[in-house]
C-alpha cells in the first residue's frame, strides 16, 4: 500500500508521550491527546493559548447547531439544512503573563518540553521551561483529566516555578463561550448569565438556533491562599491571580469544573441553580481524591478489557490507545448518545454518527459491555420517528435511517450519500440481529427491535424494485465503496436487504409462536399485513446477486467492465484523495475506497465458504485504496482467516496506529473512531478468529510469527473469558460467570473453572 507511518510519539506500552516541542505537529497532537468521557470531550489544545496552527475544540455529546445557511438546491429529498456537533465552552481557558509577556509557545524558546497521556489514569500532563524577556527561567506544569463517573466534572491544575527572584505572574482561569467553530468560521453561542455564587464562578450559554444550554461553573484552590479578582468580558468570566514568585517558590492552582448540558428546553434559572448546587457538591471532594478515583476506574477497565501482546511494542501501544479511546468515546452512559465518526476529538464529519456504529463499533460493546451495546440500538429506536420522516422525503414507506446524524434527522446535504446509501438502515437491522446472538434479550427484540425491523423492511421493499426479468434489487444506489455512485444491484445493498427481510420474517414467526398477543399488537399498532410479509419474502427469494463462474461476486452491475487503475502508482502526496483529486475523477475507474463485497462477507461471515471469501479477497483487495478508516481492519480480519498472515499483520498495524502514526495525514481533524473500534476487532475477530454471526461463538486463533503470545478477554453469555494464544498453544479460562460452551477450531468446548489448553491448530 502507498501509505506510510509517520512515527513521532515515544514508544511505551501504557503511555502516549511527546518529547520535545514541534509546533508543526500541534494540531495532530491536539487530536492524539484528546480526553473524553462520553458526556464531553476536549482536544489536547494548549489552555494558555497558541498563535500557531490549532483547533481549540471542546464538545458535548448531543449539543449541536444547524448550519448557518440552507441548501439552495430545492429538489425533494435533498437536505435543506445540516446540523453538526458545535464547539462549545472553553472551560480550560487560561491566560498567563510572565514579567509582562504573554505565554505563547509559538513565540518563546521552549526547553525540556514533555507531554504525556497516561492510559492507566486518563491524566494528561505537560511540562516545559522557558526564558522570559527579562532572562528569567520559569518552569510550567499543566495537568487535566475528566471524571469518568461524575461525567459533568473536569479538572485542571497548573504549577509555575522559578529559580529566579521577583518573577511577576498574572494568571487568569475562566470559562469562555467565545470559541469559534473553525469549519463554519463563526461562534454559535450567546451568553445568558454569568455570576459568582460563594466559591463558584459560573456562566451559562445557549446555542443560537437549537436553543440548547450549557452551564460551566468552576472553583479554584491555590497553595498560597491568595485571593483572586473576578474578570468579565463578553461570553467570558474568570478569576485572576497576581503572584510574585521567588527562588524555588512554586504557585499551584487547581480548577474544579462542573459542566451541565441541557439538550431539551429548560428554564434558565432552573439550570443555573442546578449548576451551582452540583458545583458546591464537587467542592466537597478533593482534587487528589478524584485522581485516585480515576486510577481505580481505569484499573477496573483494564482488568476487563486489556489486550496484551508480547513481542510487538508498536502494536501493544497502539491497541491500548484504541481501547482507551473507545472507553472515552462511549460506554453506554446515556441512550440519547451515539458514537461520532471522530468521537469527541474534532470537527470533521460534524461529530455525526454513521452506519459504522452498528457494523464496526458495536462488536466491541457486544463482547465487553452489553448494556452499552443495547443503548446504541436504543438510540436508533429513540429516533425512529425521524427515520420514518426521512423515508417519506425519499418517496418511500417505512423508516430510512440517516447516513449521518446527531438528532435522528439526516444531516448530510450531499445527495449522493443521503439519498443513495442505505447502509445505516440495514446496519441497524444487522445490529439487532448481532445483539440478539449475544444477549438473548427477547424483551428488546419483541419490543423495540421488531418495530425497527418492520419499518426498515417497509423502506427496503419500497426503495427496491423488480427488474423486467423478475429479480429484486436496488437501482441508483451507492454502497460502502463510495467511489462508485448511482449504480444498480450493489452487492452489499442487495445482500444486506435480503438478510434483513429474512431475519424480520423469522422474528415475526417466532413472536407468533411464543408470544401471539404481541403479534396481534403489531398488526394493530403498526398495521402490519400478511400481504407485505409475503412481499418481503418474495423480495428476499428473488434478490439478485451477480456472481461470476469463478465465484467472484460483482460489486455492482457493470463493475467488471470499469477501466483499471493501479493504485500503487498513486503518489503519497495525493492523500487524502478527496483533498487532491477532483471529485469526478475518483468515479472513473475500478479503484475501491473501502470493502464492499468483502464487508458483507465479514458481517455474515458464516454464510460464505472459505473458497468464496478467498476468491473475492484476492480480486478486490488489490483494487482497494483504504481511504476509509474501517478498511484496513476488515481486510486484516479476512486475511487472517484465509491464512494470508503477512497481509493480515500489515493491515493490523495500519489500523492500530492509523492516528498515532498519521497514516492518512489527516489525524489533525480528529481521531478515526471506526478504525479504533476495528483495531480491537483485528485482535478478537482477526487473529483471535472470533465469529459471532452464528448460533454459537466460534474461535479459530492464529498468531503473527513475530509475536511470542497475546491475550484478550471478552464477555459471552455473562461469562468473562480470557483467551491466550502462543506460537504453540491456545488456552481458554473462564474468569467469572456460568459454565459456557463455545466452538474452538470447530470443536465444542465447555468452559468451567479449569483452564482449557490445546495445541494451536496450524
C-alpha positions, 0 to 999 in steps of 0.5 A: 500500500502507498501509505506510510507511518509517520512515527513521532510519539515515544514508544511505551506500552501504557503511555502516549508521550511527546518529547520535545516541542514541534509546533508543526505537529500541534494540531495532530497532537491536539487530536492524539491527546484528546480526553473524553468521557462520553458526556464531553470531550476536549482536544489536547489544545494548549489552555494558555493559548497558541498563535500557531496552527490549532483547533481549540475544540471542546464538545458535548455529546448531543449539543449541536447547531444547524448550519448557518445557511440552507441548501439552495438546491430545492429538489425533494429529498435533498437536505435543506439544512445540516446540523453538526456537533458545535464547539462549545465552552472553553472551560480550560481557558487560561491566560498567563503573563510572565514579567509582562509577556504573554505565554505563547509557545509559538513565540518563546524558546521552549526547553525540556518540553514533555507531554504525556497521556497516561492510559492507566489514569486518563491524566494528561500532563505537560511540562516545559521551561522557558526564558522570559524577556527579562532572562528569567527561567520559569518552569510550567506544569499543566495537568487535566483529566475528566471524571469518568463517573461524575461525567459533568466534572473536569479538572485542571491544575497548573504549577509555575516555578522559578529559580529566579527572584521577583518573577511577576505572574498574572494568571487568569482561569475562566470559562469562555463561550467565545470559541469559534467553530473553525469549519463554519468560521463563526461562534454559535453561542450567546451568553445568558448569565454569568455570576459568582455564587460563594466559591463558584464562578459560573456562566451559562450559554445557549446555542443560537438556533437549537436553543440548547444550554450549557452551564460551566461553573468552576472553583479554584484552590491555590497553595498560597491562599491568595485571593483572586479578582473576578474578570468579565468580558463578553461570553467570558468570566474568570478569576485572576491571580497576581503572584510574585514568585521567588527562588524555588517558590512554586504557585499551584492552582487547581480548577474544579469544573462542573459542566451541565448540558441541557439538550431539551428546553429548560428554564434558565434559572432552573439550570443555573441553580442546578449548576451551582448546587452540583458545583458546591457538591464537587467542592466537597471532594478533593482534587487528589481524591478524584485522581485516585478515583480515576486510577481505580476506574481505569484499573477496573477497565483494564482488568476487563478489557486489556489486550496484551501482546508480547513481542510487538511494542508498536502494536501493544501501544497502539491497541491500548490507545484504541481501547482507551479511546473507545472507553472515552468515546462511549460506554453506554452512559446515556441512550440519547448518545451515539458514537461520532465518526471522530468521537469527541476529538474534532470537527470533521464529519460534524461529530455525526454518527454513521452506519459504522456504529452498528457494523464496526463499533458495536462488536466491541460493546457486544463482547465487553459491555452489553448494556452499552451495546443495547443503548446504541440500538436504543438510540436508533429506536429513540429516533425512529420517528425521524427515520420514518420522516426521512423515508417519506422525503425519499418517496418511500414507506417505512423508516430510512435511517440517516447516513449521518446524524446527531438528532435522528434527522439526516444531516448530510446535504450531499445527495449522493450519500443521503439519498443513495446509501442505505447502509445505516438502515440495514446496519441497524437491522444487522445490529439487532440481529448481532445483539440478539446472538449475544444477549438473548434479550427477547424483551428488546427484540419483541419490543423495540427491535421488531418495530425497527425491523418492520419499518426498515423492511417497509423502506427496503421493499419500497426503495427496491424494485423488480427488474423486467426479468423478475429479480429484486434489487436496488437501482441508483444506489451507492454502497460502502465503496463510495467511489462508485455512485448511482449504480444498480444491484450493489452487492452489499445493498442487495445482500444486506436487504435480503438478510434483513427481510429474512431475519424480520420474517423469522422474528415475526414467526417466532413472536407468533409462536411464543408470544401471539398477543404481541403479534396481534399488537403489531398488526394493530399498532403498526398495521402490519399485513400478511400481504407485505410479509409475503412481499418481503419474502418474495423480495428476499427469494428473488434478490439478485446477486451477480456472481461470476463462474469463478465465484467472484461476486460483482460489486455492482452491475457493470463493475467488471467492465470499469477501466483499471487503475493501479493504485500503487502508482498513486503518489503519497502526496495525493492523500487524502484523495478527496483533498487532491483529486477532483471529485469526478475523477475518483468515479472513473475507474475500478479503484475501491475506497473501502470493502464492499463485497468483502464487508458483507462477507465479514458481517455474515461471515458464516454464510460464505465458504472459505473458497468464496471469501478467498476468491473475492479477497484476492480480486478486490483487495488489490483494487482497494485504496483504504481511504476509509478508516474501517478498511484496513481492519476488515481486510486484516480480519479476512486475511487472517482467516484465509491464512494470508498472515503477512497481509493480515499483520500489515493491515493490523498495524495500519489500523492500530496506529492509523492516528498515532502514526498519521497514516492518512495525514489527516489525524489533525481533524480528529481521531478515526473512531471506526478504525479504533473500534476495528483495531480491537476487532483485528485482535478478537475477530482477526487473529483471535478468529472470533465469529459471532454471526452464528448460533454459537461463538466460534474461535479459530486463533492464529498468531503473527510469527513475530509475536511470542503470545497475546491475550484478550478477554471478552464477555459471552453469555455473562461469562468473562473469558480470557483467551491466550494464544502462543506460537504453540498453544491456545488456552481458554479460562473462564474468569467469572460467570456460568459454565459456557460452551463455545466452538474452538477450531470447530470443536465444542468446548465447555468452559468451567473453572479449569483452564482449557489448553490445546495445541494451536491448530496450524 
